[in-house]
């Protein structure tokens, strides 16, 4: 979105699909907060409830921004409001129950049985608001023997075989570079919430949604999983290469790495004749079709690896792009984030921050009617909205809020000094 479009969206000209929907986000760390952030990006009012002292665990993970934010926290909590409540206290849990009638969705990732102990289980909250959409995220199936086990992304990556399909064949199993199970669970959860809200509009009925990291980890294995079942063993790992398409992967040119993905036989013909200027390769029966190239991948890749090193990267990229062969540079992360494509797309923005001055925030990846959904609010400081949310929604006076603060139930943001 250009600057004018961004400003228009912030003025309220953007038609947000979830405008008017309220979400109570009781979750922490990654999967639950990401689910809440997706809903917030689409216009829902998402109130994040955090512990008064430590806040979300991720406020202490990654690089520090200001007093209460970090890079890790900021990646999952844009467009939200932050309220502090100690849910282990009777008053804190009570206040959440009092808030529930004004919310459409509740998200949490409490340990098994934890929500019920606090009086915040599905049946308990459904009795307060019958049409509530309630999303519970856990490590494992709540009805299975492992229900009480805590769910951690790296553990799940190991248990679901994801590490076994990642990395080079001659190296040990390798985790993904980001917490991929948490990330996909958060996205799956957001899809489920959206489906439940859509159904509620038709029937007036709420829904219990249960998401397990283990289940989502199994889903991520995708076509590799089906290969494993047909083979009766683990498929071979190919690192940056593709298990069934050749050539497909990262290669070294004379002056830097690049990605080449030759997706079909017609592209391979052009790749050999017009990019490498070696028609003899595609004319060799061993390499004429993808099936044959797969059978002879070791010989072919050894040949291509040496040949590509004799060409400058830009020349290879120009030739491939001119002939419709998917390709690209291999960039460093900072290089990608500061690239022209990222800048023009408005994918990363500097937002005002009350302590740090500014902070980087990702823009939502969604475009609706040609406009990228805007960042309405940077990730909030801890408890920034406690006074406003509880005052507005529960009609708590300043004196009542101060009394709760003094009992350790919540924290209140500092009131700006009034100039003389």
Secondary structure as GFF3:
##gff-version 3
##sequence-region A 1 420
A	DSSP	alpha_helix	3	8	.	.	.	ID=ss1
A	DSSP	pi_helix	9	13	.	.	.	ID=ss2
A	DSSP	beta_strand	22	25	.	.	.	ID=ss3
A	DSSP	alpha_helix	31	41	.	.	.	ID=ss4
A	DSSP	beta_strand	45	50	.	.	.	ID=ss5
A	DSSP	three_ten_helix	57	60	.	.	.	ID=ss6
A	DSSP	beta_strand	64	65	.	.	.	ID=ss7
A	DSSP	beta_strand	69	70	.	.	.	ID=ss8
A	DSSP	alpha_helix	71	74	.	.	.	ID=ss9
A	DSSP	beta_strand	80	84	.	.	.	ID=ss10
A	DSSP	alpha_helix	90	100	.	.	.	ID=ss11
A	DSSP	beta_strand	105	108	.	.	.	ID=ss12
A	DSSP	alpha_helix	114	117	.	.	.	ID=ss13
A	DSSP	alpha_helix	122	126	.	.	.	ID=ss14
A	DSSP	beta_strand	133	138	.	.	.	ID=ss15
A	DSSP	alpha_helix	153	159	.	.	.	ID=ss16
A	DSSP	three_ten_helix	163	165	.	.	.	ID=ss17
A	DSSP	alpha_helix	180	203	.	.	.	ID=ss18
A	DSSP	beta_strand	207	212	.	.	.	ID=ss19
A	DSSP	alpha_helix	213	220	.	.	.	ID=ss20
A	DSSP	alpha_helix	222	231	.	.	.	ID=ss21
A	DSSP	beta_strand	248	252	.	.	.	ID=ss22
A	DSSP	beta_strand	257	261	.	.	.	ID=ss23
A	DSSP	alpha_helix	265	270	.	.	.	ID=ss24
A	DSSP	pi_helix	271	275	.	.	.	ID=ss25
A	DSSP	alpha_helix	279	283	.	.	.	ID=ss26
A	DSSP	alpha_helix	290	295	.	.	.	ID=ss27
A	DSSP	alpha_helix	297	308	.	.	.	ID=ss28
A	DSSP	alpha_helix	313	322	.	.	.	ID=ss29
A	DSSP	beta_strand	326	329	.	.	.	ID=ss30
A	DSSP	alpha_helix	333	337	.	.	.	ID=ss31
A	DSSP	alpha_helix	340	345	.	.	.	ID=ss32
A	DSSP	beta_strand	348	353	.	.	.	ID=ss33
A	DSSP	beta_strand	357	362	.	.	.	ID=ss34
A	DSSP	beta_strand	367	368	.	.	.	ID=ss35
A	DSSP	beta_strand	371	372	.	.	.	ID=ss36
A	DSSP	alpha_helix	386	394	.	.	.	ID=ss37
A	DSSP	alpha_helix	398	406	.	.	.	ID=ss38
###
